[in-house]
Amino acid sequence: TAKFNLNVLSRINDELGADFIINNFSHYSIYNEDDQRIEMNLKSLTPQSVMIKKSNLSLNLDEGELIHTEYSHKYKPSQIKMLLGDVGFEIKNMWLDDKKYFSLTLVSKN
């Protein structure tokens, strides 16, 4: 997960002509209990300035400042059913791992 998250900076460097120094960042994530999601960030390890040439954007980051990269939501089967139902889908089958941490859900349009 950390390598995947830090790769965002490499992609921005390659595709947008930025000059992020990857080693100046660390992966930082927290679990937000209220929103039932993991919040992924990159934390600046030092004060730094970054130029993103193709966007004509200059960033000044303080030590400890976060760049938000991703939300990873975790839903219970009952929540998945409700969310799908709200948009006109129904569950045909759901496979869960032993701990019920992960699911693969087959759905169809109502």
C-alpha positions in Angstrom: 0.0 0.0 0.0 2.8 2.5 0.9 4.6 1.8 -2.4 1.3 2.2 -4.4 0.5 5.4 -2.6 4.0 6.9 -3.1 3.8 5.9 -6.8 1.2 8.7 -7.2 4.1 11.2 -6.9 6.2 9.3 -9.6 3.2 9.4 -11.9 2.8 13.2 -11.4 6.5 13.7 -12.0 6.4 11.6 -15.3 3.1 12.8 -16.7 2.9 16.4 -15.5 6.6 17.3 -15.3 6.7 17.7 -11.6 9.8 17.6 -9.4 8.5 15.7 -6.3 11.4 14.1 -4.4 9.8 10.8 -3.4 12.1 10.3 -0.4 10.7 13.5 1.1 7.4 11.8 1.7 6.0 8.9 3.7 2.8 7.0 3.5 0.3 8.0 6.2 -3.1 6.4 6.7 -5.7 6.5 9.4 -9.0 4.7 10.0 -11.9 7.1 10.3 -14.4 5.3 12.6 -17.2 7.8 12.0 -17.1 7.5 8.2 -16.0 3.8 8.2 -13.1 4.4 5.9 -9.4 4.4 5.6 -7.9 7.7 4.6 -4.7 7.5 2.7 -2.3 10.4 2.6 1.3 11.3 1.8 3.1 13.2 4.5 5.8 15.8 3.8 8.9 14.9 5.8 10.4 18.3 5.3 9.4 21.9 4.3 9.6 21.8 0.5 8.5 23.5 -2.7 7.4 21.5 -5.7 6.7 22.7 -9.3 4.2 20.9 -11.5 5.1 22.3 -14.9 2.2 21.1 -17.1 -0.3 22.5 -14.6 1.7 25.7 -14.0 1.3 25.0 -10.3 3.8 25.6 -7.5 3.2 23.9 -4.1 4.8 24.9 -0.8 4.5 22.2 1.8 5.3 22.4 5.5 6.9 19.5 7.4 4.0 17.1 8.4 1.6 18.6 5.8 -0.6 15.9 4.2 -1.5 15.4 0.5 -4.8 13.4 0.5 -4.7 10.5 -2.1 -7.5 8.1 -1.4 -10.5 7.0 0.6 -11.0 3.3 1.0 -14.6 2.7 2.3 -15.5 -0.5 4.2 -19.1 -1.6 4.1 -21.1 -4.3 5.9 -23.2 -6.6 3.7 -26.4 -4.9 4.8 -24.9 -1.5 3.8 -23.9 -2.8 0.4 -27.4 -4.1 -0.1 -28.9 -0.7 0.8 -26.5 1.3 -1.3 -27.1 -1.0 -4.3 -30.9 -0.9 -3.8 -30.9 2.9 -3.7 -29.6 3.0 -7.3 -31.7 0.2 -8.7 -29.6 -2.9 -8.2 -30.0 -6.1 -6.2 -27.5 -8.6 -4.9 -27.6 -12.0 -6.6 -24.8 -13.6 -4.6 -22.2 -12.5 -2.1 -19.0 -14.3 -1.3 -17.2 -13.4 1.9 -13.8 -14.4 3.4 -13.8 -16.2 6.7 -13.4 -13.0 8.7 -16.0 -11.2 6.6 -13.4 -8.4 5.9 -13.8 -8.7 2.1 -16.6 -9.6 -0.3 -17.1 -10.3 -3.9 -20.7 -9.3 -4.9 -22.6 -10.3 -8.0 -25.4 -7.8 -8.7 -28.0 -7.2 -11.3 -30.3 -4.3 -12.3 -33.8 -4.5 -10.8 
